[in-house]
């Protein structure tokens, strides 16, 4: 039996694509094995007489599900308990790709892969880290960021995390990011950049002009022949943008064509987009420059390697969860229902900004710029430890918030009722004053 790793490497080598040098040592070796999953997939297509491949119990040509398990669902066993293909249910992959292209029309004429289904967004990021990050590789991310990046890229892959200022004077700090990227390229020829808009924990979203300036800078930085730039768009909060002048679609749409030395990756999930936090369904999608002659071949190789990484970790994602997402996408009701949630969130966002701007709170905190997402981030006065304020809020007021850094408190407004907003900020003000007086 031929070695699939050698065959896949040969295919990528034949394209002469710079993607070859973007892969980690592990990513370079990954190729979907000619084992049970691959052979079962072939049998599903060609074994028209008898299929004795997959480890599933069948009767009368359908999987056998226990009534106690699938009875309450009113779905068939094939839609619930049967194995899903490693890259994801094909119909779901196609439906999510159609969703991406509908929401981002500028991508319609570009080489964009079929999304691969992951075990939610965290798993998608971990797969990217496995494929593209070696120990010591620079990974650029904002000064404030989701703490799981530490585990995914730092602890598990040994990357060097380079922190870059997100904003300056409440605007996207494109110049500061360029300086940090150049610092990364001074260390290695390959840099991974994490972009997260709306941003966790601050809720920052760039304006359209700022997004264009960012994309122009990235194309310029990636232009030298020896450089390799991997841009990861963490779109966990896609669509949850409330400010009229903010970028309302993924930066992936603008950064899909940064030149041959850049690879752009979109990571998204149903978690926040469809209010389906516990279904654990995410997606990983690649884009290559329009002018690349072998873009389709490169994307096919990347899909194979990504499927291999999925096979080696979770094997495949829950068939039931994928069925529920596919049914939602096909329902015809989804956009109206999502718009109702966006309106609710926009109203809460406006109420939070209005309340936090009350002058009586000015000496206790101010807000990092917030235009979307689930959270606002309160900037505390110098020398006021955020964790001390957090503990005071719990112990004296029964209020729970997150202290993501020593000088900030993250307030999750997505779950706040209107009558809770004022008391929450009053409690924060009281707790800050208490800590300052000690």
Secondary structure as GFF3:
##gff-version 3
##sequence-region A 1 438
A	DSSP	alpha_helix	4	15	.	.	.	ID=ss1
A	DSSP	alpha_helix	19	22	.	.	.	ID=ss2
A	DSSP	alpha_helix	25	29	.	.	.	ID=ss3
A	DSSP	alpha_helix	36	46	.	.	.	ID=ss4
A	DSSP	beta_strand	58	59	.	.	.	ID=ss5
A	DSSP	beta_strand	62	63	.	.	.	ID=ss6
A	DSSP	alpha_helix	67	70	.	.	.	ID=ss7
A	DSSP	three_ten_helix	71	73	.	.	.	ID=ss8
A	DSSP	alpha_helix	77	80	.	.	.	ID=ss9
A	DSSP	alpha_helix	90	103	.	.	.	ID=ss10
A	DSSP	three_ten_helix	105	107	.	.	.	ID=ss11
A	DSSP	beta_strand	111	112	.	.	.	ID=ss12
A	DSSP	beta_strand	116	118	.	.	.	ID=ss13
A	DSSP	alpha_helix	120	132	.	.	.	ID=ss14
A	DSSP	beta_strand	138	142	.	.	.	ID=ss15
A	DSSP	alpha_helix	148	149	.	.	.	ID=ss16
A	DSSP	pi_helix	150	155	.	.	.	ID=ss17
A	DSSP	beta_strand	160	164	.	.	.	ID=ss18
A	DSSP	beta_strand	167	168	.	.	.	ID=ss19
A	DSSP	beta_strand	171	172	.	.	.	ID=ss20
A	DSSP	alpha_helix	174	187	.	.	.	ID=ss21
A	DSSP	beta_strand	190	195	.	.	.	ID=ss22
A	DSSP	alpha_helix	208	221	.	.	.	ID=ss23
A	DSSP	beta_strand	228	234	.	.	.	ID=ss24
A	DSSP	three_ten_helix	251	253	.	.	.	ID=ss25
A	DSSP	beta_strand	262	269	.	.	.	ID=ss26
A	DSSP	alpha_helix	270	273	.	.	.	ID=ss27
A	DSSP	beta_strand	282	288	.	.	.	ID=ss28
A	DSSP	alpha_helix	295	311	.	.	.	ID=ss29
A	DSSP	alpha_helix	319	330	.	.	.	ID=ss30
A	DSSP	alpha_helix	334	356	.	.	.	ID=ss31
A	DSSP	three_ten_helix	359	361	.	.	.	ID=ss32
A	DSSP	beta_strand	365	367	.	.	.	ID=ss33
A	DSSP	beta_strand	375	380	.	.	.	ID=ss34
A	DSSP	alpha_helix	386	392	.	.	.	ID=ss35
A	DSSP	pi_helix	393	397	.	.	.	ID=ss36
A	DSSP	beta_strand	402	405	.	.	.	ID=ss37
A	DSSP	beta_strand	408	412	.	.	.	ID=ss38
A	DSSP	three_ten_helix	413	415	.	.	.	ID=ss39
A	DSSP	alpha_helix	418	437	.	.	.	ID=ss40
###
